[in-house]
Amino acid sequence: MSLTKDPLLSVAKVVLALCIVLFIFLMAMMLIGIGALLTVGRPEVMAELADADSPASVYWAVIGVLVLVEVLLAAILKFLLELRGIVKSVERGDPFEPANADRLSRMGWLTVGGYAVAVVLGAAVAWIKSAAGEAGKDINVDFGLDGGGILLILVLFILARVFRQGAAMRADLEGTV
């Protein structure tokens, strides 16, 4: 299948490439931010927390939240890389290869893991907001599990089975010809 014959595939490849670059950039910036907070920014943050009569554990909770955000970004990047693998197989004209079933299954587990991390993040941020006192007054806590994400998980696992079955049927067909 040629890219010139399928403009949707061309758009998908470009969008995925841009998203992958974006998430690599975001991960790098997050690591720089964590590093800065652990080094040069620490005295300022600790002073602000002390002024608000917040416990020192809030500082480490903020670091933990940032690390969890980094983990979430890494999971999203891995999801995008798996999706790119599927798009490449479609471009080659061989979407029902067994590797795509594995990719879809990994994408489903990445989504499940992402939701688990999001729940922990939400709880941690809520604790930080309450423990930080005046220093946490501008923190907004708004998270939750939505139906769309749960549906995505189900679709990914079902598609993984469909692709696994399609690959097996193709192998059987090739064996009889």
MIPAGU-883898 format. One record per residue (C-alpha): residue in one letter; x, y, z. Coordinates in pm, whole numbers, padded with zeros to 5 digits, always signed. Layout:
N
aXYZ...
//
This chain:
177
m+00000+00000+00000s+00144+00333-00100l+00122+00645+00109t-00002+00839-00191k-00299+00601-00211d-00399+00647+00152p-00388+01007+00276l-00528+00903+00616l-00226+00680+00670s+00003+00968+00577v-00172+01199+00822a-00157+00933+01095k+00218+00889+01045v+00281+01264+01065v+00059+01313+01371l+00219+01018+01548a+00569+01144+01469l+00480+01489+01606c+00324+01341+01918i+00627+01118+01979v+00862+01415+01949l+00635+01620+02177f+00630+01354+02449i+01007+01306+02431f+01041+01683+02476l+00792+01685+02766m+00977+01400+02936a+01308+01584+02899m+01157+01905+03041m+01002+01714+03330l+01339+01556+03413i+01502+01899+03402g+01228+02035+03629i+01271+01751+03877g+01646+01805+03875a+01604+02178+03930l+01360+02120+04214l+01599+01876+04379t+01893+02118+04352v+01868+02492+04291g+01494+02526+04358r+01486+02330+04681p+01571+02613+04923e+01303+02839+04777v+01035+02570+04786m+01131+02462+05137a+01116+02825+05255e+00771+02873+05102l+00646+02554+05264a+00794+02660+05600d+00623+03000+05572a+00293+02818+05520d+00358+02590+05819s+00355+02288+05587p+00540+01971+05678a+00866+01899+05493s+00707+01580+05360v+00504+01796+05120y+00827+01872+04933w+00897+01502+04883a+00535+01440+04787v+00569+01706+04514i+00885+01531+04390g+00695+01201+04394v+00410+01352+04195l+00651+01484+03935v+00815+01142+03908l+00472+00985+03860v+00396+01239+03587e+00723+01133+03421v+00609+00768+03443l+00275+00863+03290l+00448+01049+03006a+00670+00745+02945a+00362+00520+02928i+00199+00755+02677l+00518+00757+02469k+00529+00375+02473f+00161+00368+02370l+00238+00597+02075l+00536+00385+01971e+00318+00073+01976l+00057+00252+01766r+00329+00358+01522g+00426-00009+01486i+00067-00093+01390v+00053+00193+01140k+00379+00073+00982s+00240-00278+00944v-00071-00137+00778e+00154+00060+00545r+00335-00264+00454g-00004-00421+00381d+00025-00677+00661p-00191-00560+00954f-00285-00911+01074e+00063-01003+01184p+00088-01159+01530a+00302-00867+01651n+00004-00632+01615a-00205-00844+01851d+00079-00815+02103r+00103-00441+02042l-00269-00393+02101s-00253-00599+02418r+00042-00391+02546m-00150-00075+02459g-00443-00202+02667w-00216-00272+02964l-00046+00066+02924t-00389+00229+02940v-00480+00030+03253g-00147+00131+03408g-00203+00492+03309y-00535+00493+03490a-00374+00340+03798v-00103+00606+03798a-00366+00877+03748v-00558+00758+04055v-00241+00765+04266l-00153+01107+04123g-00495+01245+04207a-00477+01116+04564a-00123+01251+04607v-00215+01593+04473a-00522+01606+04697w-00301+01524+04998i-00046+01788+04894k-00323+02047+04864s-00450+01974+05214a-00107+01937+05376a+00048+02241+05209g-00197+02479+05372e-00169+02830+05230a+00106+02720+04989g-00137+02477+04825k-00432+02712+04785d-00385+02743+04407i-00368+02367+04346n-00665+02226+04156v-00751+01860+04198d-00967+01735+03916f-00930+01375+03811g-01146+01077+03760l-01209+00770+03556d-01416+00843+03251g-01620+00606+03041g-01417+00681+02729g-01095+00552+02883i-01259+00237+03011l-01412+00182+02669l-01067+00232+02511i-00924-00039+02736l-01199-00282+02636v-01162-00201+02265l-00784-00250+02277f-00810-00591+02443i-01089-00703+02209l-00896-00582+01903a-00590-00769+02029r-00796-01088+02024v-00940-01007+01683f-00591-00949+01543r-00460-01267+01708q-00746-01465+01557g-00697-01298+01217a-00327-01384+01220a-00406-01745+01312m-00668-01771+01036r-00423-01628+00784a-00156-01877+00894d-00408-02162+00856l-00505-02035+00512e-00143-02010+00402g-00084-02364+00529t-00368-02506+00317v-00274-02331-00006
//
